[in-house]
Amino acid sequence: MEDASTSETTKLILKPEKSDAPKKTEFIPKQEKTSTDKLCQSTIVEMKADPEKDEGNTPFLLRNCKIKDASQFKQLELLKLLHIKYEKELQWWLRKAKLFKALNLGLTILILLINFAQVFLFQIPSIPQDLKHSLATIIPVVGSLFITIQQKLAWQAKSKKAKKSTAVYSKLLKHIEHRIEIIEHGVVIDDVIELWNLSLLKEVEEVPAILVTY
């Protein structure tokens, strides 16, 4: 009898009490996707996309190199070879950028001197009036000629292209140097082929095939 009463008491205690009060509904505001979330989502979609699906629409010179057998692949030797190659390219484009900048600056200074001479000569009273009339015709024509040459040669635009190529090779060299360091310290990496393909596309897309002075 005592056990039965105890169990009934326990049941009564554990039985939840019904409440007539209405349940409160907690309002959770809907969070809008930020630009970072949208960017991450689009990146994931691009990673999941099949690269061979759009390959037919991509020009052959803008495609990645397909690797069939990499069993004899030597990472460190390839990275050192790329380092030597890109170091030469970096120095070459750096010289080109400095050359175009110096030529454009020299031509700009020459045009400014012509304009200054045009103003200065007309302030000298000892110059005959007939000579002043002749100079008033000749000097503007010479100045316009040099301005046309400057626009035709486009040394300023070529200097910017050379600087852009310099930046491309500088970034690639940083990637290569860090990978060489980590491999020499015993770390195994698996993205050297991917880096090689990336550098190939960067050279084709962003580095001019030819850039002449004239």
C-alpha positions in Angstrom: 0.0 0.0 0.0 2.8 2.4 0.8 4.5 1.8 -2.5 1.3 2.3 -4.4 0.7 5.7 -2.8 4.3 6.7 -3.4 4.1 6.0 -7.1 0.7 7.8 -7.3 2.3 10.8 -5.6 5.3 10.7 -8.0 3.0 10.6 -11.0 1.1 13.6 -9.6 4.3 15.5 -9.2 5.7 14.7 -12.6 2.4 15.5 -14.4 2.8 18.9 -16.0 0.2 21.5 -15.1 -2.0 22.8 -17.9 -1.9 26.5 -18.3 -4.7 28.6 -19.9 -2.2 31.4 -20.7 -1.6 31.7 -24.4 1.8 30.6 -25.6 4.2 33.4 -26.6 5.4 33.1 -30.2 9.0 34.2 -30.5 9.6 36.3 -33.6 12.9 35.6 -35.4 13.7 38.2 -38.0 14.6 36.9 -41.4 18.3 37.5 -42.1 19.0 38.9 -45.5 22.0 37.5 -47.4 24.9 39.8 -47.3 27.2 40.5 -50.3 29.8 38.2 -48.8 27.3 35.3 -48.6 26.2 35.9 -52.2 29.8 36.0 -53.3 30.6 32.7 -51.5 27.5 31.1 -52.9 28.4 32.1 -56.5 32.0 30.9 -56.0 30.7 27.5 -54.8 28.5 27.3 -57.9 31.4 28.1 -60.1 33.6 25.5 -58.4 30.9 22.8 -58.9 30.4 23.7 -62.5 31.8 21.3 -65.0 34.9 22.9 -66.7 34.5 20.8 -69.8 30.9 22.0 -70.3 32.0 25.5 -71.6 35.3 24.4 -73.1 33.8 24.4 -76.6 33.0 28.1 -76.3 36.5 29.0 -75.0 39.2 29.8 -77.5 42.0 27.2 -77.6 44.7 29.7 -76.5 42.7 30.6 -73.4 42.2 27.0 -72.1 44.1 25.2 -69.4 46.7 22.6 -70.4 45.4 19.1 -69.9 47.8 16.9 -68.0 47.6 13.2 -68.9 50.4 11.7 -66.9 52.2 13.4 -64.0 54.0 10.4 -62.7 57.5 11.8 -63.7 56.6 15.3 -62.5 59.3 17.1 -60.6 57.8 20.0 -58.7 61.0 21.7 -57.5 62.7 21.7 -60.9 59.7 23.2 -62.6 59.4 25.9 -60.0 63.0 26.9 -60.3 62.8 26.9 -64.1 59.7 29.2 -63.9 61.5 31.4 -61.4 64.4 32.0 -63.8 62.1 32.6 -66.7 59.7 35.0 -64.9 62.6 36.9 -63.4 63.9 37.7 -66.9 60.5 38.7 -68.0 60.0 40.9 -65.0 63.3 42.8 -65.7 62.5 43.1 -69.4 59.0 44.6 -68.8 60.4 46.9 -66.0 63.0 48.3 -68.5 60.2 48.8 -71.1 58.0 50.7 -68.6 60.9 53.0 -67.6 61.8 53.6 -71.3 58.3 54.5 -72.3 57.8 56.8 -69.3 61.1 58.6 -70.0 60.3 59.1 -73.7 56.8 60.4 -73.0 58.2 62.7 -70.3 60.9 64.1 -72.6 58.4 64.8 -75.4 56.1 66.5 -72.9 58.9 68.8 -71.7 59.8 69.6 -75.3 56.2 70.6 -76.0 56.1 72.8 -72.9 59.4 74.5 -74.0 58.0 75.3 -77.4 55.0 76.9 -75.8 57.2 78.8 -73.4 59.4 80.0 -76.3 56.3 81.2 -78.2 55.3 83.4 -75.2 58.9 84.5 -74.3 60.0 85.6 -77.8 57.1 87.9 -78.3 58.1 89.8 -75.1 61.5 90.8 -76.5 61.3 94.2 -78.1 64.5 93.9 -80.2 63.0 91.2 -82.4 61.7 92.6 -85.7 58.0 92.7 -86.2 58.3 90.6 -89.4 60.2 87.9 -87.6 57.6 87.8 -84.9 54.8 87.3 -87.4 56.8 84.4 -88.9 57.4 82.8 -85.5 53.8 83.2 -84.7 53.0 80.9 -87.6 55.9 78.5 -87.3 56.0 77.8 -83.5 52.3 76.7 -83.1 52.7 74.4 -86.1 55.8 72.8 -84.6 54.1 72.4 -81.3 51.1 70.8 -82.9 53.4 68.4 -84.8 55.1 67.2 -81.6 51.7 66.8 -79.9 50.5 64.7 -82.8 53.6 62.5 -82.6 53.0 62.1 -78.9 49.5 60.9 -79.4 50.4 58.6 -82.3 53.2 56.9 -80.4 51.1 56.5 -77.3 54.1 56.1 -75.0 52.1 56.8 -71.9 49.6 54.0 -72.7 52.4 51.6 -73.5 54.1 52.5 -70.2 50.9 51.5 -68.3 50.7 48.2 -70.2 54.3 47.5 -69.4 53.7 48.3 -65.7 50.7 45.9 -65.7 52.9 43.1 -67.1 55.5 43.9 -64.5 52.9 43.5 -61.8 51.7 40.1 -63.2 55.2 38.6 -63.2 55.9 40.1 -59.8 52.9 38.3 -58.3 53.7 35.0 -60.0 57.3 35.2 -58.7 56.0 35.6 -55.1 53.9 32.5 -55.5 56.8 30.5 -56.9 59.3 31.7 -54.3 57.1 30.7 -51.4 56.4 27.3 -52.9 60.1 26.7 -53.4 60.8 27.6 -49.8 58.2 25.3 -48.4 59.2 22.4 -50.6 62.8 22.7 -49.7 61.7 22.4 -46.0 60.1 19.0 -46.6 56.4 20.0 -47.2 54.5 18.3 -50.0 52.1 20.4 -52.0 49.8 19.5 -54.8 49.0 22.8 -56.6 52.1 23.3 -58.7 50.4 22.2 -61.9 47.5 24.5 -61.1 49.9 27.4 -60.6 51.5 26.6 -64.0 48.2 26.6 -65.7 47.3 29.9 -64.0 50.5 31.5 -65.1 49.9 30.3 -68.6 46.5 32.0 -68.8 47.8 35.1 -67.1 50.6 35.5 -69.7 48.1 34.9 -72.6 45.4 37.2 -71.3 47.2 40.1 -69.5 50.7 40.3 -71.0 50.9 41.9 -74.5 52.4 39.7 -77.2 54.4 42.6 -78.6 55.0 46.2 -77.6 57.2 48.3 -79.9 58.6 51.7 -79.2 57.3 53.3 -82.4 
